[in-house]
Amino acid sequence: MKRIFAFAAALCLSIGLLTGCGNNAGESEVIRWELATHNTANTIYWQELVDFADAIRERTDGKLDISVRGGGELPFKGNEFLRVVSDNTIQMAEVPLGYVSGDISASIVPSWPMIAGTAEQLEKLLPALSDITNNEISEKNFNLEIMCSYGVPLQVFWGVGEPVTSVSQLKDLSIRVFSAESAEILSGMGATPVSLSASEVVPSIQRQVIDAAITGVTYADEAKWYDVCDWGYMLPLCGSVSHVIVNKDAMSALPADIQEIVRDEAETLRQRNVELADTSIDASLENLEKNGMVINYPTDEDVAYMEELAASYWDKWATEGGAAVQEALDIARETLGY
């Protein structure tokens, strides 16, 4: 916690008194915000956020200047993003829900294993759960607004050594996960889950801390995991859902016309990520193979096994999570036809 306060104090000093550490002190002054993401600067997901910030800067004639900070640039990790935006240490963040399952529970149902692995499933499910998501944020007293939400499909397995061709081969591997639910189901399969942020994966594989890691196809390509991984196993364990969030006080302090621009560009950001989910996977797989990775696909039997295993965990997690989580699971099942 001390490092967060120290960072906030230093940030305010560097910005200067006139800008008020992200608050609007006058119509002609530059308002400076920080936007955190777990993605690193060599990925298209980071670039999408940079384009979002650039568009806002251009449309506001420089009055709102948002700096995008990639994974490792700030002194806190993805699992802290909800809290540091809520208390206005930073003003915005892109939050993968798998990182914050300890803070929210109903909202992360779309990220549960084998619930929604494809772009089409995520596009159906996120709007259906929007009311539950917003209610949970409010009831947990997070002082923030969700600007937009989008999914990154096909979170699959990538690793070193003998290429994996079946679920049974995942047993005994140390595998990077980014959610408590994925960790639990992999433990049940006999694997050893290791919780790491995306930026920690490559050095962890190089140091042989882990044997494999779960991430999206496009991210694996953009982050050049082919430099350290030998294979990909296309079992769609889950989708990754991200919220782009903003501190409510920082947002309400903006002039009304700038608020409208931010919301408009957030919707553009959402649409671009939806398009990216639809169009990028085939090209990324081609490039991964071109760079020497062996890509294998699960059998129908392996997918059926994982679906049955995951469904047994869904009911357990819903019971443990309470009424809102159970409602979210019921909506997910109805929306996706389970």
C-alpha positions as CSV (number, residue, x, y, z in Angstrom):
1,M,0.0,0.0,0.0
2,K,2.9,2.4,0.8
3,R,4.2,2.0,-2.7
4,I,0.8,3.0,-4.2
5,F,0.6,6.2,-2.0
6,A,4.2,7.0,-2.9
7,F,3.5,6.6,-6.6
8,A,0.4,8.8,-6.3
9,A,2.3,11.6,-4.5
10,A,5.1,11.5,-7.0
11,L,2.5,11.6,-9.9
12,C,0.8,14.6,-8.5
13,L,4.1,16.5,-8.1
14,S,5.2,15.7,-11.6
15,I,1.9,16.8,-13.1
16,G,1.9,20.1,-11.1
17,L,-0.6,21.8,-9.0
18,L,-2.7,23.2,-11.8
19,T,-3.8,19.9,-13.1
20,G,-4.8,18.6,-9.7
21,C,-3.6,15.0,-10.2
22,G,-6.3,14.2,-12.7
23,N,-9.0,16.6,-11.5
24,N,-10.3,19.5,-13.7
25,A,-9.1,22.8,-12.2
26,G,-10.0,25.1,-15.1
27,E,-11.4,24.9,-18.6
28,S,-8.2,25.8,-20.3
29,E,-5.9,23.6,-18.3
30,V,-4.6,20.2,-19.5
31,I,-6.1,17.3,-17.5
32,R,-3.7,14.4,-17.2
33,W,-4.9,10.8,-16.6
34,E,-3.1,7.5,-16.3
35,L,-4.6,4.4,-17.9
36,A,-3.1,1.0,-16.8
37,T,-3.2,-2.3,-18.7
38,H,-1.6,-5.6,-18.1
39,N,-0.7,-5.9,-21.8
40,T,2.8,-5.1,-22.8
41,A,3.8,-2.5,-25.4
42,N,4.5,-4.9,-28.2
43,T,0.9,-6.1,-28.4
44,I,-2.0,-5.0,-30.5
45,Y,-4.2,-4.7,-27.3
46,W,-1.8,-2.1,-25.9
47,Q,-1.9,-0.3,-29.3
48,E,-5.7,-0.2,-29.2
49,L,-5.6,1.6,-25.9
50,V,-3.0,4.0,-27.3
51,D,-5.2,4.8,-30.2
52,F,-8.1,5.3,-27.8
53,A,-6.1,7.8,-25.8
54,D,-4.8,9.5,-29.0
55,A,-8.3,10.0,-30.4
56,I,-9.5,11.6,-27.1
57,R,-6.4,13.9,-27.1
58,E,-7.1,15.0,-30.7
59,R,-10.9,15.4,-30.2
60,T,-10.4,17.5,-27.0
61,D,-7.6,19.7,-28.5
62,G,-5.2,18.3,-26.0
63,K,-7.4,19.2,-23.0
64,L,-7.5,15.5,-21.8
65,D,-4.2,13.8,-22.0
66,I,-4.3,10.1,-21.2
67,S,-1.0,8.2,-20.8
68,V,-1.2,4.4,-21.4
69,R,1.0,2.4,-19.0
70,G,1.7,-1.2,-20.0
71,G,2.4,-4.2,-17.9
72,G,5.3,-3.6,-15.4
73,E,5.4,0.2,-15.9
74,L,3.4,1.0,-12.7
75,P,4.0,-0.2,-9.2
76,F,1.0,-2.5,-9.0
77,K,-0.4,-5.4,-10.9
78,G,-3.7,-6.3,-12.6
79,N,-5.3,-7.7,-9.5
80,E,-5.0,-4.2,-7.9
81,F,-6.5,-2.2,-10.8
82,L,-10.0,-2.1,-9.4
83,R,-8.9,-0.6,-6.2
84,V,-6.4,1.9,-7.5
85,V,-8.9,3.3,-10.0
86,S,-11.6,3.3,-7.3
87,D,-9.5,5.5,-5.0
88,N,-8.2,7.6,-7.9
89,T,-4.6,6.7,-7.6
90,I,-4.9,6.3,-11.4
91,Q,-7.9,7.3,-13.4
92,M,-8.4,4.4,-15.8
93,A,-7.5,0.8,-16.3
94,E,-8.2,-2.1,-18.6
95,V,-9.0,-4.9,-16.1
96,P,-9.1,-8.6,-17.1
97,L,-11.8,-10.1,-14.9
98,G,-9.8,-13.2,-14.1
99,Y,-7.3,-11.1,-12.2
100,V,-10.0,-9.6,-9.8
101,S,-12.1,-12.6,-8.9
102,G,-11.3,-11.8,-5.2
103,D,-13.0,-8.5,-5.5
104,I,-16.0,-9.4,-7.7
105,S,-17.6,-12.7,-8.4
106,A,-20.8,-12.6,-10.5
107,S,-19.1,-10.4,-13.1
108,I,-16.4,-13.0,-13.9
109,V,-18.8,-15.8,-14.8
110,P,-18.1,-15.3,-18.6
111,S,-14.4,-16.0,-17.8
112,W,-15.1,-19.4,-16.1
113,P,-13.6,-22.4,-17.8
114,M,-15.6,-23.8,-20.7
115,I,-18.4,-21.2,-20.4
116,A,-17.6,-18.9,-23.3
117,G,-14.4,-19.7,-25.3
118,T,-15.4,-18.1,-28.6
119,A,-15.9,-14.6,-29.8
120,E,-19.5,-15.3,-30.7
121,Q,-20.3,-16.7,-27.2
122,L,-18.7,-13.7,-25.5
123,E,-20.6,-11.2,-27.7
124,K,-23.9,-12.8,-26.6
125,L,-23.1,-13.2,-23.0
126,L,-21.6,-9.8,-22.0
127,P,-24.7,-7.7,-22.8
128,A,-26.9,-10.3,-21.1
129,L,-24.9,-9.9,-17.9
130,S,-24.4,-6.1,-18.0
131,D,-27.0,-5.3,-15.3
132,I,-25.6,-7.8,-12.9
133,T,-22.1,-6.5,-13.6
134,N,-23.0,-2.9,-12.9
135,N,-25.0,-3.8,-9.8
136,E,-22.1,-5.7,-8.4
137,I,-19.7,-2.9,-8.9
138,S,-22.1,-0.5,-7.1
139,E,-22.9,-2.9,-4.3
140,K,-19.2,-3.5,-3.6
141,N,-18.8,0.3,-3.3
142,F,-16.2,0.6,-6.0
143,N,-16.1,4.3,-7.0
144,L,-15.8,3.6,-10.7
145,E,-17.8,3.4,-14.0
146,I,-17.4,0.6,-16.6
147,M,-16.8,2.4,-19.9
148,C,-16.9,-0.7,-22.0
149,S,-16.4,-4.5,-21.9
150,Y,-15.1,-6.9,-24.4
151,G,-13.9,-10.5,-24.7
152,V,-10.7,-12.0,-25.9
153,P,-11.5,-15.6,-27.1
154,L,-9.6,-18.8,-27.3
155,Q,-7.5,-18.8,-24.1
156,V,-5.6,-21.9,-24.9
157,F,-2.4,-23.7,-23.8
158,W,1.2,-22.9,-24.9
159,G,4.3,-24.7,-23.6
160,V,7.7,-26.1,-24.0
161,G,9.0,-29.7,-24.6
162,E,7.0,-32.5,-26.1
163,P,3.9,-31.1,-27.9
164,V,0.6,-31.7,-26.1
165,T,-2.0,-33.5,-28.2
166,S,-4.5,-34.5,-25.5
167,V,-5.9,-33.3,-22.2
168,S,-4.2,-36.2,-20.3
169,Q,-0.8,-34.8,-21.2
170,L,-1.6,-31.6,-19.2
171,K,-1.3,-33.6,-16.0
172,D,1.8,-32.9,-14.0
173,L,2.7,-29.7,-15.9
174,S,3.2,-26.4,-14.2
175,I,0.8,-24.1,-16.0
176,R,0.4,-20.3,-15.8
177,V,-3.2,-19.3,-15.1
178,F,-4.8,-15.9,-14.6
179,S,-8.0,-16.8,-12.6
180,A,-8.8,-18.7,-9.5
181,E,-11.3,-20.8,-11.4
182,S,-8.9,-21.9,-14.0
183,A,-6.4,-22.8,-11.2
184,E,-9.0,-24.9,-9.4
185,I,-10.0,-26.9,-12.5
186,L,-6.4,-27.5,-13.5
187,S,-5.6,-28.7,-10.0
188,G,-8.5,-31.1,-10.3
189,M,-6.9,-32.5,-13.5
190,G,-3.6,-33.1,-11.8
191,A,-1.7,-30.1,-13.2
192,T,0.0,-27.4,-11.0
193,P,-1.4,-23.9,-11.6
194,V,0.8,-20.9,-11.2
195,S,-0.7,-17.4,-11.0
196,L,1.3,-14.9,-13.1
197,S,0.6,-11.7,-15.0
198,A,1.0,-11.9,-18.8
199,S,4.3,-9.9,-18.6
200,E,5.8,-12.5,-16.3
201,V,5.2,-15.5,-18.5
202,V,8.2,-15.3,-20.9
203,P,10.9,-14.9,-18.1
204,S,9.1,-17.7,-16.1
205,I,9.3,-20.1,-19.0
206,Q,13.0,-19.1,-19.6
207,R,13.8,-19.8,-16.0
208,Q,11.8,-23.1,-16.2
209,V,9.5,-21.9,-13.4
210,I,6.6,-23.1,-15.5
211,D,6.1,-25.6,-18.4
212,A,3.1,-24.0,-20.0
213,A,0.8,-21.0,-19.9
214,I,-2.7,-20.1,-20.9
215,T,-3.4,-17.0,-23.0
216,G,-5.2,-16.0,-26.2
217,V,-4.0,-16.9,-29.6
218,T,-3.5,-13.3,-30.7
219,Y,-1.7,-12.3,-27.6
220,A,0.7,-15.3,-27.9
221,D,1.6,-14.2,-31.4
222,E,1.8,-10.4,-30.6
223,A,4.0,-11.0,-27.5
224,K,6.2,-13.4,-29.5
225,W,5.8,-16.4,-27.3
226,Y,7.1,-18.5,-30.2
227,D,10.5,-17.3,-29.0
228,V,10.2,-19.4,-25.8
229,C,7.4,-21.9,-26.5
230,D,7.4,-25.0,-28.7
231,W,3.7,-25.8,-29.0
232,G,0.2,-24.7,-28.7
233,Y,-2.8,-26.9,-27.8
234,M,-6.0,-25.3,-29.0
235,L,-8.4,-26.4,-26.2
236,P,-10.5,-23.3,-25.6
237,L,-10.4,-23.4,-21.8
238,C,-12.0,-20.0,-21.4
239,G,-12.5,-16.5,-22.8
240,S,-10.9,-13.5,-21.1
241,V,-13.2,-10.6,-20.4
242,S,-11.9,-7.1,-19.8
243,H,-13.6,-4.0,-18.4
244,V,-12.3,-0.6,-19.2
245,I,-13.0,1.4,-16.0
246,V,-12.7,5.0,-15.0
247,N,-12.8,6.7,-11.6
248,K,-16.3,8.2,-11.1
249,D,-15.0,11.4,-9.5
250,A,-12.4,12.0,-12.2
251,M,-15.1,11.4,-14.9
252,S,-17.7,13.7,-13.3
253,A,-15.0,16.5,-13.0
254,L,-14.7,16.6,-16.8
255,P,-16.7,19.1,-18.8
256,A,-19.8,17.5,-20.3
257,D,-18.5,17.7,-23.9
258,I,-15.3,15.8,-22.9
259,Q,-17.3,13.2,-21.0
260,E,-19.3,12.6,-24.2
261,I,-16.1,12.2,-26.2
262,V,-14.6,9.7,-23.7
263,R,-17.8,7.6,-23.8
264,D,-17.9,7.8,-27.6
265,E,-14.3,6.6,-28.0
266,A,-14.8,3.9,-25.4
267,E,-17.6,2.4,-27.6
268,T,-15.2,2.7,-30.6
269,L,-12.6,0.8,-28.6
270,R,-15.1,-1.9,-27.8
271,Q,-16.1,-2.3,-31.4
272,R,-12.5,-2.5,-32.5
273,N,-11.7,-5.3,-30.0
274,V,-14.8,-7.2,-31.1
275,E,-13.6,-7.0,-34.7
276,L,-10.1,-8.0,-33.6
277,A,-11.5,-11.1,-31.9
278,D,-13.2,-12.0,-35.1
279,T,-10.4,-11.4,-37.5
280,S,-7.0,-11.9,-35.9
281,I,-6.9,-15.6,-34.8
282,D,-6.3,-17.3,-38.2
283,A,-3.5,-14.8,-39.1
284,S,-1.9,-15.3,-35.6
285,L,-2.0,-19.0,-35.9
286,E,-0.4,-18.9,-39.3
287,N,2.4,-16.7,-37.9
288,L,2.9,-18.8,-34.9
289,E,3.4,-21.9,-37.1
290,K,5.6,-19.9,-39.4
291,N,7.8,-19.2,-36.4
292,G,8.2,-22.8,-35.5
293,M,5.4,-23.6,-33.1
294,V,3.6,-26.9,-33.4
295,I,-0.2,-26.3,-33.2
296,N,-2.4,-29.2,-32.2
297,Y,-6.2,-29.4,-31.7
298,P,-8.2,-31.3,-29.2
299,T,-10.4,-34.3,-30.1
300,D,-14.2,-34.1,-29.7
301,E,-13.7,-36.5,-26.7
302,D,-11.3,-34.2,-25.0
303,V,-13.6,-31.2,-25.4
304,A,-16.5,-33.2,-24.1
305,Y,-14.5,-34.3,-21.1
306,M,-13.5,-30.7,-20.3
307,E,-17.1,-29.5,-20.7
308,E,-18.4,-32.2,-18.3
309,L,-15.7,-31.5,-15.8
310,A,-16.1,-27.7,-15.9
311,A,-19.9,-28.0,-15.5
312,S,-19.5,-29.8,-12.3
313,Y,-17.4,-26.9,-11.0
314,W,-19.9,-24.2,-12.2
315,D,-22.6,-25.3,-9.7
316,K,-20.0,-25.5,-6.9
317,W,-18.8,-21.9,-7.6
318,A,-22.3,-20.6,-7.9
319,T,-23.3,-22.1,-4.6
320,E,-20.2,-20.6,-2.9
321,G,-20.7,-17.2,-4.6
322,G,-24.2,-16.6,-3.5
323,A,-27.4,-15.4,-5.2
324,A,-25.9,-13.0,-7.7
325,V,-23.4,-15.6,-9.0
326,Q,-26.1,-18.2,-9.3
327,E,-28.2,-15.7,-11.3
328,A,-25.3,-14.9,-13.6
329,L,-24.7,-18.6,-14.2
330,D,-28.4,-19.1,-14.9
331,I,-28.3,-16.3,-17.5
332,A,-25.2,-17.7,-19.0
333,R,-26.7,-21.1,-19.4
334,E,-29.9,-19.7,-20.9
335,T,-28.1,-17.3,-23.3
336,L,-25.6,-20.0,-24.6
337,G,-28.0,-22.9,-24.5
338,Y,-26.4,-25.1,-21.9
